[in-house]
Amino acid sequence: MIDQLESAFNYHQQALGLRQARHNVLAANIANADTPNYKARDLDFASELKKAVAGSQPQQQQNGGLSLSRTSGRHLQGEGPAWRGVGSTELLYRVPDQPSLDGNTVDMDRERTQFADNAVRYQAALTIMNSRIQGLKTAMQPE
C-alpha cells in the first residue's frame, strides 16, 4: 500500500524538487546580473525530470541509492533513492542574444520571464499535489 502511494506521488515530488532547484539557479543568475564574466546557467527541466523519475524506481535503488549499514546478516537491507539536488543536475550555460563588454551573459528580461514562468509552474504543481492528497483523504474517510 505504501509503495503504491509512494509511486503515485513520486513524479510530483521529483518535479517540485527540480522546480525548486531551477528557481535557485535562476535567482543566482538574477543576483549576478552585474558581475563581470558571470555566465548565466539553467537546466533542461524535461530531461532532468525524466532522469529523476527513472532514477528513483525500485530496480535502480541498488545503483547510487542510499544504503544502511547492517550489524547483522539477518537485518533487512534498507535502501532509499539517491538525493537529486542542484549539485547532481546538469547545469547548462545560456547563449546570450547580445554579448556584453564585461563578459556577463545574463539577459535580465529572459531571466525575469523564466523566473516568473517557473514560479507559476511550481505553484501549479503544488496545487495538483494538494488536490491529489485531498482526494485520497476523501476516499479514506468512512461515510
C-alpha positions as CSV (number, residue, x, y, z in Angstrom):
1,M,0.0,0.0,0.0
2,I,2.8,2.4,0.9
3,D,4.7,1.6,-2.2
4,Q,1.6,2.5,-4.3
5,L,1.3,5.8,-2.5
6,E,5.0,6.5,-3.0
7,S,4.8,5.7,-6.7
8,A,1.7,7.9,-7.0
9,F,3.4,10.9,-5.6
10,N,6.9,10.2,-6.9
11,Y,6.5,12.2,-10.2
12,H,5.1,15.3,-8.4
13,Q,7.8,15.1,-5.7
14,Q,10.6,15.0,-8.2
15,A,9.0,17.8,-10.3
16,L,8.7,20.0,-7.2
17,G,12.3,19.3,-6.3
18,L,13.6,20.2,-9.7
19,R,11.4,23.3,-9.9
20,Q,12.9,24.5,-6.6
21,A,16.4,23.7,-8.0
22,R,15.7,25.7,-11.1
23,H,14.3,28.6,-9.1
24,N,17.6,28.7,-7.2
25,V,19.7,28.7,-10.4
26,L,17.5,31.5,-11.9
27,A,17.7,33.5,-8.7
28,A,21.5,33.2,-8.8
29,N,21.5,34.4,-12.4
30,I,19.4,37.5,-11.5
31,A,21.6,38.2,-8.4
32,N,24.8,38.1,-10.6
33,A,23.4,40.3,-13.4
34,D,26.2,42.9,-12.8
35,T,29.0,40.5,-12.0
36,P,31.7,40.7,-14.7
37,N,32.4,37.4,-16.5
38,Y,29.4,35.7,-14.9
39,K,27.9,33.0,-17.2
40,A,24.1,32.5,-16.9
41,R,23.1,28.9,-16.2
42,D,19.9,26.9,-16.5
43,L,18.8,23.3,-16.5
44,D,16.8,21.3,-19.1
45,F,13.8,20.6,-16.9
46,A,12.2,17.8,-19.1
47,S,15.4,15.7,-19.4
48,E,16.3,16.2,-15.7
49,L,12.8,15.2,-14.6
50,K,13.0,12.1,-16.8
51,K,16.3,11.1,-15.2
52,A,15.0,11.8,-11.7
53,V,11.8,9.7,-12.1
54,A,13.8,6.9,-13.7
55,G,16.5,7.0,-11.1
56,S,14.0,6.7,-8.2
57,Q,12.4,3.5,-9.4
58,P,12.9,0.4,-7.1
59,Q,15.0,-1.6,-9.5
60,Q,17.5,1.3,-9.7
61,Q,17.9,1.8,-6.0
62,Q,20.9,-0.5,-5.8
63,N,22.9,1.7,-8.1
64,G,23.5,5.0,-6.4
65,G,20.8,4.8,-3.7
66,L,21.3,5.4,0.0
67,S,22.1,2.3,1.9
68,L,22.1,1.5,5.6
69,S,24.9,-0.3,7.3
70,R,23.8,-3.6,8.9
71,T,25.2,-5.1,12.1
72,S,23.8,-8.5,11.4
73,G,23.2,-10.6,8.3
74,R,19.6,-11.1,9.5
75,H,18.7,-7.4,9.2
76,L,16.7,-6.2,6.3
77,Q,18.7,-4.4,3.7
78,G,17.4,-0.8,3.7
79,E,17.9,1.4,0.6
80,G,16.4,4.7,-0.4
81,P,16.6,6.8,-3.5
82,A,19.6,9.0,-4.1
83,W,19.0,12.7,-3.4
84,R,19.0,14.7,-6.6
85,G,19.6,18.3,-5.7
86,V,21.2,21.1,-7.7
87,G,24.6,19.6,-7.3
88,S,23.6,16.5,-9.2
89,T,21.7,18.1,-12.0
90,E,23.4,19.0,-15.3
91,L,23.5,22.8,-15.5
92,L,23.8,24.3,-18.9
93,Y,25.2,27.6,-20.0
94,R,22.9,30.1,-21.7
95,V,24.0,31.5,-25.1
96,P,23.5,35.3,-24.9
97,D,21.5,37.1,-27.6
98,Q,23.7,40.1,-27.3
99,P,27.1,39.8,-25.7
100,S,28.2,42.3,-23.2
101,L,31.6,44.0,-22.9
102,D,32.2,42.7,-19.4
103,G,31.6,39.0,-20.4
104,N,28.4,38.7,-18.4
105,T,25.8,36.5,-20.2
106,V,22.7,37.4,-18.0
107,D,19.8,38.8,-20.0
108,M,17.5,40.3,-17.3
109,D,14.4,40.1,-19.5
110,R,14.9,36.4,-20.2
111,E,15.8,35.7,-16.6
112,R,12.7,37.5,-15.2
113,T,10.5,35.7,-17.7
114,Q,11.9,32.3,-16.9
115,F,11.8,33.1,-13.1
116,A,8.1,34.0,-13.3
117,D,7.2,31.0,-15.5
118,N,9.0,28.7,-13.1
119,A,7.2,30.2,-10.1
120,V,3.8,29.7,-11.8
121,R,4.6,26.2,-12.7
122,Y,5.8,25.5,-9.2
123,Q,2.6,26.8,-7.7
124,A,0.5,24.7,-10.2
125,A,2.4,21.6,-9.2
126,L,1.7,22.3,-5.5
127,T,-2.0,22.8,-6.3
128,I,-2.1,19.5,-8.2
129,M,-0.4,17.6,-5.5
130,N,-2.6,19.2,-2.9
131,S,-5.7,18.1,-4.8
132,R,-4.4,14.5,-5.1
133,I,-3.8,14.4,-1.4
134,Q,-7.3,15.8,-0.7
135,G,-8.8,13.2,-3.0
136,L,-7.0,10.4,-1.2
137,K,-8.1,11.8,2.2
138,T,-11.7,11.9,1.0
139,A,-11.5,8.3,-0.3
140,M,-10.2,7.0,3.0
141,Q,-12.9,8.6,5.2
142,P,-15.9,6.5,6.2
143,E,-19.3,7.6,5.0
